[in-house]
């Protein structure tokens, strides 16, 4: 039972709240005394007690002289709805704190650790740091840039098609792959799609996960062509339409509780991310067609890609490719994916990785392939 064992437990606890704590991070805490776990907890939702405070409350007087394990540096600032966790840790008489990663929030970063050490508490940081950063990648991107973390999800055939020329796309991938997508929807704050997808499929874009949550829906609809009977206009929690059209239909939709974001002439997706960040949307899943996939990559907003590849071939020059657009990248300019993970999902294959060189990637020029099942 070493430090890594207990930090793994904090990560598992924290993962239970994925999708429920935004814009806060997911955090798990474990208190150990004499080699035994005496209490554990995880942060449930914004505005409620943090994981450390909950674990300390459960432990009571037994917390004195114990070791606290937590996957994120305890908070120390007061500009929030709950008291700083560092004070609770110090007052509880905890003698040692083991942390997976420092908090990227400038109000905390390193300051929480310093406050604990100044109080005579032994602090160890960086245990399973990479795993901790991956778990809270939504939070890290948002708190450092005020823009949401963006995942581009594509379900395609072996020959790179997402639909036949007639638009048929249900279902390219199998049921197991679709279940993973539903769980992913439950973890993100919003799904971004385009009017073409709405008109073709009339999707709900819900998670369909028992105990999960449904994300907000964001529809890029420049001319405001969305049918008033579209399912996503009548399905909670919220639909946001991004349009350049201002007319009576826009007035009607706004009066009906639909939020509209207006742009002029050409939509800059980086500008849109800024607007979504102002709404405290910390993560976005792109589920659309060839055009929006292309625009997202061209505008450089994608952080992570998830390609579900089905072992089928449909062919056809007029079939829709996974990534469309009028422009292309020469090989020396192509989008490079880092830190690649490959998994078998039923009969399908999932390839995921990161577009941007940052703490999410290991920093090597060579791709890293792992987790092949």
N, C-alpha and C positions, 0 to 999 in steps of 0.2 A: 504494500500500500504506500507508494511513493507520491511525490507531488503531482506527477503526470496523471496518476489514477484519479486523484480528487479533482484536478482541473477538468479531466474528461467528464466527470460527473457534473460539474458546473455547466459545461457546454451542452450536455444532454438536457439538463433542466432548463437552460435558457432557450433551447430550440423548441420547447413546448409552447412558447409564446410567440413564435414567428408569425408576423402578420397582425399581431394584437397590440403591440406597444408603440407603434409609429406615432410621432416622430422620435420616440425614445429608442435606445438600443435594447436588445434582448440580453438579460443578465440573469445568471444563476449563481447561488452562493451556497457553500457547504461549510459547516463548522465542525472541526475535528478536535477531540480531546482524548489523550491516552490511546491513540490509534483507532478510535471509534467515531463514527459520524453521530453527533448528538442532535443536529438539526440541519435542515436544508430548505431552500425556498427559491422562487424565481419571480421576477417582476412580471406582473400580470397585465397591467394596462396603464396608460398615462394618468397621472394624478393620484395613483395609489402608491403605497409604500414600496421602496426599492427592495431588491432581493436581500441585500445585506441587513437592512433593518428588520425585515421579516424573519430572517434566520436567527438574528440576535434575540428578537422577541420570543421566538419558539424555545431557544436555548435557556433563556432566563439567567439565573445565577451561574449555571454551568458554563457559560461563555467565558468566565474569568479564567485566564491562563491558557486559553485554547488557541487553535490556529484557524484562521478564516481563509477559505479558498474562494476566489471570485474570478470570472472570466474577463472582467473589465475593471479598470482602476476606479475605486470608490470616488463618488462625487464629493466636492468640497465647497461648492458655491451655493449661494442662497437665492439665486434668480430663478426659482422654480417653485412648484407647489408643495414639495416635500422637503423636510430638513436634510442637511448634508449628511451623507453616510459616514464620513470620517469622524464626526462628533460621536455618533452612535457606537462606532468601533472603539474609540478611545474610552468612552464612558463605560463600556462593557468590560473593560479590562482584558481585551484580547491581546495576546503577546506577540503573535506573528500573523502576517497577511501574505498570502501567495497569490499573485496576479498573473493572468495570461497576457494581457496587453494594456498599454496605457490608453487613456481616453483621448481621442483626436480632437475633442472639444477644447478650444483654446482656453475656456474658463476653468478647465480641469487639468489638462495635459501636464503631468508631472507634479502638479501642485498638490493633488490628493496624496501621492506617495510621500512627498516632502513633509506634509502635515503629520502623517502617521509616524514617520521616522523622527520628526522633532519631538513627538510625544513618547519616544522611547520604544516604539513598536518595530520589530524586525520585519522588513519588507523584501520579498523576492519577486521579481517581475520577469516576464518573457517566457513563461512555461507554456508550451504549445501555442506560441504566439500566432503562427501562420493559420492554424485552425480557428483561433479566436477571431482573427481579422476576417477570415472568410465568412464566418457566421454573422458578423455585424457589418458586412460590406455595404449594405443599404445605408445604414446609419453613418458610416465613415464618409461615404461620398456626399451625403446630404449635409452633414455638420461642417464639412470643410469647404464646400462649394455652394451650398444652398440650392443645389440642383438635385433632382432625383437620380438614382441609379437606374440604368436602362438595360433591360434584357431583350434581345431580339430572338423570338422563338419562331422556328420554321419547321413545318412538317412537310416532307417532300419524298418523291420517289427516288429510286436509285439513279435515275438519269436526270435528277435535279428539277423535276416539275412539281408544281403545287396544285395544278388544276388542268383539266382537259380544255380544249378550245371552247367548249360549251360552258365552262365554269364548274364542272363537276369536281368536287374535292372531298366529299364524304363517302367513306372515310379512307384516307391514304394510309394512316398508321392504325395500329391495333388498339384494343381496349386498354391494355396496360400503359401504353404511352399516353393515352388520353387521361387516364387517372393521374399520372404524374403532372400533366398540365393543369388539371383541376386543383391539385395540391399547391402548385406554383401560384395559381390565381389567388388562392386563399392567403398566400404570404405577401403578395404585393399590394400596394395602395391603389394602383390603377392599371387599367388595360388601355392601350392606345391602338386605335384602328382607324380605318378610313371609310368614307361613305360607300365606296364600291363593295366592300365586304358586307356592310349593313344591308344594302339593297339586294345583294345576291343571296345572302344566307339568312337574313333577319335573325341574327344570333342573340342569345341572352347574355353571353359572356359572364356567367356566374361560376362559382367554384364547385357547386354540387358536392361539397365535402361536409359530412356530418360533424357539427361542432365548429366548422370553419367559418370564414367570413367571405362575403362577396366584395370584389373590388369596385371602385368607381370606374366608369367607362368614359373615355375621351374619344370623340369622333372628329376626325378632320373632314370637314364638309364645306369647302369654299363657297359654293353657291347655295347652300342651305337646302339641299335636295332631300333631306331625310324624310321618309314618309311619317306622317303623324301617328300612324298605327304601329310603328316599329316597336318591337318588344322592349328594347333597351330604354325607350322613353317611358315605359310603364312599369319598369322593374327597379326596385331599390338596389343599392343605396343612392346613387346619383349618376346622372349622365351630363357630361360637359361637351358642348359642341364648339369646335374651333372653326370660325367662318369669317369671310370678308363681306358677307351680304347683310345689309340692314334693311329690313322691310317689315310688313305686317306679320309675316310668319315668325320673324324673330321676336317681335313683341308678344305674340301669342305663346311661344315656347317659354319665354322668360316669365310670363304671368303664370304659366303652368308649372313653374319651379325648375325649369331646365336652365342651367348656367351656360352663358355664351361668352366665349373669348373671341374678340374681334381683331383681325389683322388687316393690313392694307397690301394690296398687290400680291406679293409673294411671301409665303410663310417660311420663316426661319425657325427650324426646329430647336435651335439653341435658345432663341428668344422664348419659345413655348416652354422649354424646360424651366427657364427663369420664372415664368408665370406660375407654373405648377409648383415650383419650390416655395413661392410666396403663399401658396395654399397649404403648405406643410405636407405635400405629397412627396414622399421620400423614395419611392420605387415605382417603376413603370415597366410593364410587360407589353411589348409590341406584338400584336396578333393581327396581321393584315395580309395584303397581297404583295405582288411583285413591286409595285410602285412605291408604297410606303417603306418597304424593306430597303429599296435602293436609296430613297431620300434620307432615311435614318443613317445609313452608312456614309453617304456623301456629306451630310452635315456633321458627321463625327460625333454623334450623340450616344452611340452604342458602347456600353461597357462590357457586356457579356453576350455571347451567342449560345443558343441551344438548338441544334439541328437534329430533328428526329428523322431518320432515314428508313423508309420502308423497302423491303426487298421486292419491289415491283417496278416494272418499266412500262411507261405508257407511250413514250415517243411523241412525235409530231412537232413540226416546226412552229405551229400555232398554239401549242400547249403553253401554259404560263410557267415561266422559269421562277425559281425561288427568289432571285434578285433581278429585277428588270432595270428600267431606265435607259436613257439614250446614250449615256457615257459609259466608259469602261476604264479599268485601270491596266496599265502595262504591268508586266510581271514584276518589274523592279519597284513598282508603286502599289502593288496589291495589298489589300488589308491582310495583315498577318495576325494569326491567332496564337496566343501564348497560353501556357499552362493547360494543355489539352487533357480532357478526361473523356474516355470512351467506355460506354456501358451497353450491355445487351439488355433490352427492354422487351421481353416477350420475343416476337419475331423481328422486332425493329432494333435499330442501333441509335443511341443518343451520343452525339459528339458535342461537347461544350467546352468553352474556353473564353479567354479575355482578349479584348482588342487593345487595351491600353497598358503601357508599361508602367506599373506602379507597385504598391505594396501587395496587390492582389496576385502579381506574377512573381516567379522566383528570380527573374532578372537575367536568365540565360538567353542567348540568341537561339539556341536549339529548342524546339518544342519538346515538352515533356508529356509523354503519354502514360497514363496510369489508370488503375481501376478497370481494366478490361475484364468483364465478367462473361 
